């Protein structure tokens, strides 16, 4: 109804806390998942795709021979649109996900993860199956339930803990700004320590000449 949108300065707020599964918790969760849901949970843990991105993923988005997938669309509260960040992105797949997706191949329709009739999965269906897998694995947190969003955070956290550069994590997760990725920085102290130790390495053979 407004002729123009006024400029509004946003208040600064603290970044919300997040939880993630440890390496020791992720494996039992996969083992406890029902066979027809295991590939979905594995994909969430090892691609970082959000629930809406996984629900709307289509076979045409996959390039399994090259171990990649394209994220073009997402759904949130029944509304479809671009993925988080406002643009598509390419995600590289680990071998475990490639093999699982090959075995998961079906002829029910264009959606990778779908109902028997080919319709996209609903949030209630996936939440129920994840809750059952968590319970079967005997995983519990002091506060709150484990959700699909926690699996997304697990992906970013595990990458950081393995020393992957934050800039790379930003691209893989589709974060619009590096500030969103910095929440994982505290999980990679070893990477920072090894980077500083590189200063004591041998002197490079050549030096760039500035003209």
N, C-alpha and C positions, 0 to 999 in steps of 0.2 A: 504493500500500500504506500510505501515511502517513495518519493521521487528519486532519492539517492540514499545510499547506505552511509550513515555517519561513521567517522573513524572513532573507534573505541579502544582505549588502552586496556589491555587485559591485565588482570592481577597475576602476580607471580605466585605459584603454588608449589608445594613440595611434590616431588615425583612420588607416586604411590608405590608402596612396597609390593614386591612380587615374590612368589614362591616357585620353585622348580624341583623336579625330581633329581635325585642324585644318580650317579651311574649305577649304584647298587640297587636302586629302586626301579629304574627304567626297564631293566631286563626282566625282572619278575612280572612286571605289568604286562609286557608283551607275551610272556609265557602263559599268563592267566587269562588273556583275552580269548573270547570265543573265536574259532578259526575264521569265520566269515567276517569278523571285525578286526582281526589282527593286522591286516594290511593297512587299514585306515589309521589305526593307532600308531603303527610303525611310521607311516608317512608323516603324521603330525610331529612325531618325535625327531625325525631325521630330515625334514624339509623346512620346518618352521612355518608351513602354511597355516593360516588361521582357519577356524571352523568353517566360516563362510566361503573361503577360497577352496577348501577341500570339497565342500558340498557341491560347488559349481564347476569343479574340474572336469574337463571332457577329454576323451581319448585323443582328439585332435590336438590337444595342448601338449601331448607327450612326444618326446623324441627318445625312446628307450635305447636305440642303437648307440646314441651319443650320450646317454645318461643325463638328459636335460628335460625340463618342463617349462612351459610358459604360463605365467599367472596373468590372466586377462580380465577376470571378472570375480565378483564376490557377491554374497547375499547377506544382509543383516536385517533382522526383524522383518523379513518378508520383502525387503526392497533390494533389488539387484543393481549393481553398478560396478565401477572400477574398484580394484583392490585398494587396500589402505595405502596411502601415499599418493593416490590419484593417478597412478600410471602402472602399466604392466612391468613385469620383471622376469628375468630368466633365473631359474634355480637349478644348480647342479645336483645330481642325485648320487648318493653312495650306492655301491654295488648291491647292498642288501635290499634297498628300496626298488632298484631296477628289477631284481630277480623276483621280488614279491609282487610287483605290478604285472610282470609277465605271467605269473601263475594265477593272478587275479582276473585276467582277461575274460570278458564275458560278451554276450551278444544281446544284452537286455536294452541297449540304447546308448546314447552318446556320453552319458555321465559315467565317470570312472567308479564312483561310489554311489549306489542308487538302491532303490527298493526293487523287489522282484519284478515289478511291472515296468521298471525303467525310470520311474519318477525320482527326482532328487530326494535325498534324505532330509528328514525334518530334525530340528534341534532336539525335540523331546526324545526321538529315537536314539540319537547318538549319545545324548547325556545319560540315558538309562544304561546303555551298553558300557560306557566308560565307567560309570559308578559300579556296575557289576564286576568289571575287570579289576578295579581298584580294590574292591572288597575281597575278591578271590585271591588277590596277590598279598593281602594282609598289610596294605600300606595305609597309614593314617597320619594326619597332621594334627597338631594341637589346635589350630584354628582354621576353620573353613574346610570345604570339600575340594577335591582335586578336579579341576575343570579342563576343558579343551584349551582354554587360554593358557593354563599352566604348562601344557605340553609345548605350546609355542615358546614360552619363556625357557623351557628346558632346552630346546634347540639352541637358542642364543647363548644360554649359560654354558652348555657343554662345549660350544665352539670357543667361547672365551677361555674356559678352563683348559682347553687344549692349545692355547696360545695363538689362536687365529686373530689377525688384526681387526680392530674394531671397525675400520673402514670397510673391510670385506664383509663383516657381519651386517653392517648397515645395508649394503647392497643385496645380500641374500635375503634379508628379512623385509626389505622394501620400506625402510624407515625414511621419511622425508628429510629428516635432519640428523646429524651425528649426535645431537643432544639426546635423542631417543635411545640411541645405542649405548651411550655412556653409562646407562644403568648397569651394564654388564662389566664395566671396567674393573671393579673391585674383585672380580673373579679370576683375573689373569695376572696376579703378582709375579709369577715366574716369568711371564713374557716380558714384563717391564725390567726385571732384574737381568735377564739375558741380554736385553737390548742395551742396557747401560754397560755391561761387561764388554760389549763389542768395541767400546771406546779404547780398551787396552789391547786390541788386536794389532796385528802387523800393519805397518804403514802402507797405504796403497802405492802401487808401482808408478802411477802417473797422476798428474794433477792438472785439472782443467785450467786453461789459460784464459783469463778474462780479457777481452779486447776493448 
